[in-house]
Amino acid sequence: MPSLEDELFPSTPGKVKIERAHAINRQFHRCFASTSTMFLWALFLIALTASYLSFQSFMDTSTKYFTASWGGIQWEKQVRTSAQPTRRPDGARAGGRMSVLVTGAAGFVGSHVSIALKKRGDGVVGLDNFNNYYDPSLKKARKAMLNDHGVFVVEGDVNDARLLAKLFDIVAFTHVMHLAAQAGVRYAMENPSSYVHSNVAGLVTLMEACKSANPQPAVVWASSSSVYGLNENVPFSEDDRTDQPASLYAATKKAGEEITHTYNHIYGLSITGLRFFTVYGPWGRPDMAYFSFTRNILQGKPITVYRGKDRVDLARDFTYIDDIVKGCLGSLDTAGKSTGSGGKKRGPAPYRIFNLGNTSPVTVPTLVGILERYLKVKAKKNIVEMPGNGDVPFTHANITHAAQELGYKPTTDLQTGLKKFVRWYLLYYGYHHGKSVN
């Protein structure tokens, strides 16, 4: 039996060293094997994660591709068919046949202009993003109406450069009627970024597509009477100052005029800007005063009527939609050709700006009185002072330039125009309570 001393100090110490060495080696190999295994597992997990992310990316791309509202053989066929003029030029109007891309085609002015172009035989393709600034169902109803007239409306955003490039690749558009925009003076205080997105960034994206197209189209686009801002010269002339906007909306439209001038100067794009003055009529915008007044009067709700300083009634140069359409078509017909090719200017191109108004401002209380008569309902009015929200006290268009160069001549007064609007409103919203218009 070994003594305690033998156990503590064996007679063969070298043997202990060897056994200890073997034990350390075994532990090292086990550790190394464990580390290698962990390393391999880590590589496996990394590879698995990468594969999952790649698959997820592929699925996302595939989903976007298959759920996109545009693209494909059938879609391209619809675009080409809609863009094809339907009759030979009659020689009575300038410009001959056109293939026109109308942005904001499901909007108020856009739908009317698209139908007017199609009726006279021009090819039309619409583009609209159907946003929810106001009831999208009204835009969908306009789209259905456009479809009945043979106008195909592409659902997409004017900021989508890839979509625009595809449209210009499919169709050699002769003209672009750019009516897509974020409208409304007061809403700019709630959502200013939407105005920059649509009215500035969207316009630049469209200008880029137009200058790169071959051939370049002539561009007609909607500016606004709001650009006159704090100008007090009456009536408003295209020669007046427009560097004092009263609202962000006005500022984005003024920016649009400068942007389009730049593309005209650098790239030879033919540009015509139209300053619309308070457009109204059937299929109009629900955010406009005449529209909301009609709705509230019929529902027995009070309406808010603003007054300017010193209790002065606000006045607007209300312009009926049919007159605006005539001005838009006249602008397209007289637009000179763009002079660029492949994004390079080869000579000067036309740059024009026109007022499109009615030249007969009417006060808001007078507007309300006409609606009361046609609706046969007395309005409940809250009369308050106009807040500092960007609105201006009056608008009044000088249309001399448009009359001379476009043959523009408005023919519909406010009473006649509102009578047509009320008739449409009662029919569209299903009022059958003796509120017919005489």
Number of C-alpha atoms within 10 A of each C-alpha: 4 8 9 9 9 11 9 9 10 14 10 9 9 10 11 11 11 11 11 12 12 12 12 12 12 12 12 12 12 12 12 12 12 12 12 12 12 12 12 12 12 12 12 12 12 12 12 12 12 12 12 12 12 12 12 12 12 12 12 12 12 12 11 11 13 12 10 12 12 17 17 11 9 9 14 16 13 16 24 18 18 24 26 20 19 15 11 10 16 11 9 7 11 13 15 13 21 23 24 30 27 25 28 28 34 31 26 22 24 23 25 22 25 31 22 19 21 24 13 14 20 23 27 32 28 26 25 23 20 21 12 9 13 12 13 15 11 19 24 14 13 20 23 16 16 21 14 11 15 20 26 24 27 23 17 20 19 26 18 12 16 11 17 21 16 14 21 19 12 14 18 19 25 20 24 24 27 23 24 25 25 21 20 19 17 17 18 20 14 8 10 14 12 18 23 21 16 20 24 21 17 21 23 19 17 21 20 17 22 28 27 19 20 16 19 27 30 26 29 25 25 21 27 23 27 28 24 25 22 18 19 13 11 12 17 19 19 19 7 13 16 18 15 14 21 20 22 22 28 28 23 25 25 24 19 22 21 12 16 22 21 14 21 25 18 18 27 27 33 28 28 28 23 25 22 22 25 21 21 24 24 21 21 20 22 17 16 14 18 20 21 15 25 23 17 15 21 18 11 12 13 13 19 17 18 18 20 17 10 7 12 12 19 21 21 22 23 27 27 26 23 21 18 25 21 19 26 25 19 18 27 25 17 15 24 19 21 27 23 26 17 13 21 14 19 13 13 17 22 18 20 16 20 26 27 32 31 27 21 17 20 19 17 19 17 14 19 20 13 17 24 17 13 19 22 15 15 14 21 14 15 10 13 12 15 19 10 10 14 22 19 21 19 18 26 24 26 19 21 17 17 20 16 10 12 20 15 23 19 20 12 16 14 21 14 12 19 22 20 16 22 22 18 17 19 19 12 12 9 9 13 9 7 8 15 14 14 8
